[in-house]
Amino acid sequence: MLTADQLAAISALRDKALPGPWGVIRLDIEEGVTSFLIADSNDDRVASVDIAHEGDAEALAGAEADAHFIAEARTVVDLLLTEVDELRAQLARTPTPRRHAWSDRLRPRSRTES
């Protein structure tokens, strides 16, 4: 389970980043070289994933998948932090069930019950 400090650190990272949502813009720079720009909602560059794939379709697809993961993470981190906060608040409001000791489960026998 994440500690409160770990959640605060993740929140701080999120708060330092440009607001989302982010998207991906593909730019074919030259033959065999592609750049995937991660851009904010104003199409301003946030980051990029560049690859010299030299026609390797698998390498190009991997770089594109990485770029989309980075872009989507901006929104997903918000959703996950909200979910964790809501679940922890719900858990805090849930009463803890009483634990029964073994002695609570045993009833004394009367001398007539044998």
Summary of the structure (lengths in Angstrom):
residues: 114
radius of gyration: 26.8
end to end distance: 50.2
largest distance: 95.9
contacts: 240
relative contact order: 0.13
helix: 47%
strand: 20%
